[in-house]
C-alpha cells in the first residue's frame, strides 16, 4: 500500500510541477508530442509503479520528459517483459498498446515509440498500427539505440584498454542490436564470438556471418576480453558460472549491457561485482533533456537526470526534426528498420539537439573505473550441477 501511495503522490506532483504542460494547455498546444509506450521490466517494477492498485485501463502515466520544447510522456503498460514472451501476454499487450495509442493520440501525440519489449508486438513492419493511425509516426527506437550502443561499446573497450584483435562475445547476436554491434566490432578488427539459445536464429545468423564462432552453451565459449549483452532472454542471462568460464585469469570481465531488463541483473552483479566491470549501454544525454521533478523521475527509470534510453532519444529527436525543423520527408522513412541511412539521419538530428552517448553508468550509478586487473585472482569455482561459488577475494 505504501508503494501505491508513494507513486500516486509522485504522479500528482508531476502534474502540479509540469509548468510547461500547463503553459501548453493555456496556449492551445497539445499535451503530448511523443508517446513512449512501454511494458514494465518485471514484477518489482510493476509494484514500484502501481503497488496493489493496478490501473483499470491497463496503462498509466509515467515520467514526463521534455527535449527542447518537445513534450514526451511515458505511458506504462501493466504487462511485464516475461509476460510478453507468452501467447496470452502478447495478446493482452497488443490490446493494451492499441488503447494506449488511442489515449495518447487524443492528447496530440504525433510520434509513438514502441519501447522495451513492445517493439515486435505488431510484427516487423507495424502494419496494423500504421493502418489504424495513419497520421502517427511509429518507431521502435533501435536506430538510435544501435548508434549509441556502438559508441558505448567502443568507449568501454578503449577505457578498459582492450585493443583491436581482442575477443568479444556478443550475447543475442541475431537480434537487431546484436547484429549491428557484431558488424561494428568486425569492422573495427575485433574477434567476435556469438552466444544464443535459439537454434534456428543462431543457424540463420551463422549463414549470414560464416566467419564467427557461435555457441548455444555459454560454458563452451572459452575466455573472452569483453561481453556485449543484447538480450534479456532468461536462457541467455549471465550467471556466476558463465562469468567464471568467460573471464581471463587475473582479469575482471567487461560487460556492456544494453538489455532491458538487464542481462547481468542486479542480484547476480551484487554477488560477482569484484570480478566484473558492468556498464549500462545505449543511453543518451543532452543538456536539453529535462524531467519533470528532475532526478526523482529519472531515478525511477534507473537513469541519471538529463539521461534517457536511446530509443526515447530517437522518438523525441524525430519529432523535433520533423515538426520543429520541418524535415517532413522523415515521415516517409521506415523507422521499424535499422539501416545505415536511418542512423545517418539520426546522427545529424542528434547533433541539432546536443544528444550524445551518456556518461558510463552501472544500474544508474556513475562508473568511473574501468580497471580490469584483479589482484590475487582465484578462479571462480565451477561445480557441475551446482551454482558457482565466488571465492572470498572475488565475491
ZAMARGU-4260 file (C-alpha; in steps of 0.2 Angstrom, whole numbers, plus 5000, padded with zeros to 4 digits):
<rodrens>
0) 5000/5000/5000 | 5014/5012/5004 | 5022/5010/4987 | 5005/5014/4978 | 5003/5029/4989
5) 5021/5035/4986 | 5019/5033/4967 | 5001/5041/4967 | 5009/5056/4976 | 5023/5056/4963
10) 5011/5057/4949 | 5001/5071/4957 | 5017/5081/4960 | 5022/5078/4942 | 5006/5085/4936
15) 5007/5100/4948 | 5025/5104/4944 | 5023/5102/4925 | 5023/5121/4921 | 5027/5118/4903
20) 5012/5107/4902 | 5001/5120/4910 | 5008/5133/4898 | 5004/5122/4883 | 4986/5120/4889
25) 4984/5138/4891 | 4991/5142/4874 | 4981/5128/4865 | 4996/5117/4862 | 4994/5098/4863
30) 4998/5090/4879 | 5009/5077/4872 | 5020/5077/4856 | 5028/5060/4859 | 5021/5045/4867
35) 5033/5032/4874 | 5023/5017/4877 | 5032/5003/4886 | 5029/4987/4897 | 5037/4986/4914
40) 5053/4977/4916 | 5046/4964/4929 | 5035/4962/4944 | 5046/4973/4955 | 5044/4987/4943
45) 5026/4984/4942 | 5025/4985/4961 | 5036/5001/4961 | 5024/5010/4949 | 5007/5003/4955
50) 5008/4993/4971 | 4992/4983/4974 | 4982/4996/4964 | 4984/4992/4946 | 4977/5004/4933
55) 4959/5000/4927 | 4963/5004/4909 | 4979/4993/4910 | 4991/5008/4907 | 4995/5024/4916
60) 5006/5039/4916 | 5025/5038/4919 | 5039/5051/4918 | 5036/5067/4909 | 5051/5072/4898
65) 5055/5087/4888 | 5068/5089/4874 | 5070/5107/4868 | 5051/5110/4869 | 5046/5093/4863
70) 5034/5085/4876 | 5037/5067/4879 | 5026/5056/4890 | 5030/5038/4896 | 5014/5028/4896
75) 5017/5011/4905 | 5008/4995/4901 | 5003/4984/4915 | 5012/4969/4907 | 5030/4963/4911
80) 5044/4958/4898 | 5042/4940/4904 | 5023/4940/4901 | 5026/4947/4883 | 5035/4931/4879
85) 5019/4921/4881 | 5005/4920/4868 | 4992/4926/4881 | 5003/4940/4886 | 5007/4946/4869
90) 4988/4946/4865 | 4985/4957/4881 | 5000/4968/4877 | 4993/4972/4859 | 4976/4976/4866
95) 4984/4987/4879 | 4996/4995/4867 | 4982/5000/4855 | 4972/5008/4869 | 4987/5017/4875
100) 4990/5024/4857 | 4972/5030/4856 | 4974/5038/4873 | 4990/5047/4868 | 4983/5052/4850
105) 4968/5060/4858 | 4980/5071/4868 | 4990/5076/4852 | 5004/5063/4850 | 5011/5063/4833
110) 5026/5051/4836 | 5024/5035/4846 | 5038/5024/4852 | 5036/5005/4854 | 5048/5004/4869
115) 5057/4990/4878 | 5048/4973/4874 | 5034/4980/4864 | 5045/4983/4848 | 5039/4967/4839
120) 5021/4966/4846 | 5014/4971/4829 | 5027/4961/4818 | 5042/4968/4809 | 5033/4982/4800
125) 5020/4988/4812 | 5007/4987/4798 | 4992/4986/4809 | 4997/5001/4819 | 5001/5012/4804
130) 4984/5007/4796 | 4975/5011/4812 | 4984/5028/4815 | 4989/5035/4798 | 4994/5052/4804
135) 5006/5045/4818 | 5024/5041/4815 | 5029/5025/4824 | 5046/5020/4828 | 5055/5005/4838
140) 5069/5017/4843 | 5083/5004/4838 | 5092/5015/4826 | 5096/5027/4840 | 5100/5014/4852
145) 5111/5005/4839 | 5120/5021/4835 | 5123/5025/4854 | 5127/5007/4858 | 5142/5006/4846
150) 5149/5022/4853 | 5146/5015/4870 | 5155/4998/4866 | 5170/5007/4858 | 5172/5019/4873
155) 5171/5005/4886 | 5184/4995/4876 | 5195/5010/4875 | 5193/5014/4893 | 5197/4996/4898
160) 5212/4996/4887 | 5205/4982/4876 | 5213/4984/4859 | 5209/4978/4841 | 5211/4959/4840
165) 5204/4956/4857 | 5190/4943/4858 | 5172/4949/4862 | 5157/4939/4865 | 5140/4946/4859
170) 5125/4938/4868 | 5110/4938/4857 | 5119/4941/4840 | 5104/4938/4829 | 5094/4952/4836
175) 5093/4969/4829 | 5106/4977/4841 | 5116/4961/4842 | 5118/4961/4823 | 5123/4979/4822
180) 5136/4978/4836 | 5143/4962/4828 | 5145/4971/4811 | 5153/4986/4820 | 5165/4975/4830
185) 5171/4965/4815 | 5174/4981/4805 | 5185/4988/4819 | 5195/4972/4819 | 5189/4963/4835
190) 5187/4944/4835 | 5169/4941/4838 | 5160/4926/4845 | 5141/4924/4847 | 5131/4915/4860
195) 5112/4912/4859 | 5100/4899/4864 | 5088/4899/4849 | 5094/4886/4837 | 5085/4892/4821
200) 5090/4910/4824 | 5108/4906/4828 | 5109/4894/4812 | 5102/4908/4801 | 5115/4921/4809
205) 5129/4909/4805 | 5124/4908/4787 | 5125/4927/4786 | 5141/4928/4796 | 5151/4912/4792
210) 5167/4918/4800 | 5160/4920/4818 | 5161/4906/4831 | 5144/4903/4838 | 5139/4894/4853
215) 5122/4888/4862 | 5131/4884/4878 | 5140/4899/4886 | 5152/4887/4895 | 5159/4882/4879
220) 5164/4899/4873 | 5180/4900/4882 | 5189/4915/4888 | 5185/4932/4881 | 5190/4950/4884
225) 5173/4958/4885 | 5154/4954/4883 | 5141/4964/4874 | 5124/4958/4881 | 5110/4962/4869
230) 5096/4951/4875 | 5087/4948/4892 | 5081/4931/4887 | 5081/4920/4903 | 5091/4906/4895
235) 5104/4918/4889 | 5107/4928/4905 | 5125/4929/4913 | 5127/4920/4930 | 5141/4916/4941
240) 5146/4900/4932 | 5146/4909/4915 | 5157/4923/4922 | 5169/4911/4929 | 5171/4902/4912
245) 5172/4918/4902 | 5184/4930/4911 | 5203/4928/4909 | 5213/4923/4924 | 5219/4939/4934
250) 5206/4950/4924 | 5189/4956/4928 | 5176/4953/4914 | 5170/4969/4905 | 5151/4968/4902
255) 5142/4981/4891 | 5124/4978/4895 | 5111/4985/4883 | 5097/4973/4888 | 5081/4979/4897
260) 5078/4971/4909 | 5097/4969/4912 | 5105/4953/4906 | 5118/4953/4921 | 5104/4958/4933
265) 5107/4967/4949 | 5106/4952/4961 | 5119/4942/4951 | 5130/4958/4949 | 5130/4960/4968
270) 5137/4943/4970 | 5151/4945/4957 | 5154/4963/4956 | 5173/4961/4961 | 5175/4950/4946
275) 5165/4961/4933 | 5165/4979/4927 | 5147/4981/4921 | 5141/4996/4911 | 5123/5001/4906
280) 5123/5005/4887 | 5113/5013/4873 | 5108/5028/4883 | 5108/5046/4878 | 5111/5063/4887
285) 5108/5081/4882 | 5108/5097/4891 | 5091/5100/4883 | 5083/5085/4891 | 5073/5089/4907
290) 5062/5078/4918 | 5048/5085/4927 | 5054/5083/4946 | 5071/5080/4939 | 5081/5066/4946
295) 5067/5060/4956 | 5058/5055/4940 | 5074/5049/4930 | 5079/5039/4945 | 5063/5029/4944
300) 5069/5023/4927 | 5086/5020/4934 | 5093/5034/4924 | 5103/5050/4929 | 5095/5067/4926
305) 5096/5073/4908 | 5099/5055/4903 | 5086/5045/4893 | 5086/5027/4884 | 5092/5028/4866
310) 5075/5024/4860 | 5067/5038/4870 | 5080/5050/4862 | 5076/5044/4845 | 5057/5047/4846
315) 5060/5064/4854 | 5073/5069/4842 | 5062/5063/4827 | 5048/5074/4832 | 5060/5089/4834
320) 5067/5086/4817 | 5051/5084/4808 | 5039/5096/4816 | 5052/5109/4823 | 5064/5109/4809
325) 5051/5105/4796 | 5060/5090/4789 | 5044/5082/4784 | 5052/5069/4772 | 5057/5059/4788
330) 5039/5054/4789 | 5041/5043/4774 | 5056/5033/4781 | 5053/5016/4789 | 5058/5018/4807
335) 5054/4999/4810 | 5070/4996/4800 | 5088/4998/4806 | 5099/5004/4792 | 5114/5015/4789
340) 5104/5028/4781 | 5092/5029/4796 | 5107/5030/4808 | 5115/5044/4797 | 5099/5054/4798
345) 5098/5052/4817 | 5116/5056/4820 | 5113/5073/4811 | 5097/5075/4821 | 5105/5071/4837
350) 5118/5085/4834 | 5105/5098/4832 | 5098/5095/4850 | 5115/5091/4858 | 5111/5072/4861
355) 5127/5062/4864 | 5131/5045/4872 | 5128/5045/4890 | 5142/5045/4903 | 5146/5027/4909
360) 5134/5021/4922 | 5130/5004/4931 | 5112/5002/4936 | 5111/5021/4935 | 5126/5025/4946
365) 5142/5033/4939 | 5155/5021/4933 | 5172/5030/4934 | 5184/5015/4934 | 5187/5003/4920
370) 5202/4994/4928 | 5201/4976/4924 | 5216/4970/4934 | 5211/4958/4948 | 5223/4956/4962
375) 5226/4939/4970 | 5214/4931/4957 | 5207/4914/4962 | 5196/4906/4948 | 5178/4906/4952
380) 5174/4888/4957 | 5163/4880/4944 | 5155/4864/4951 | 5144/4854/4939 | 5126/4853/4944
385) 5128/4867/4957 | 5128/4886/4957 | 5145/4893/4955 | 5153/4900/4971 | 5164/4915/4972
390) 5180/4915/4981 | 5181/4927/4996 | 5194/4938/4987 | 5182/4939/4971 | 5165/4940/4979
</rodrens>
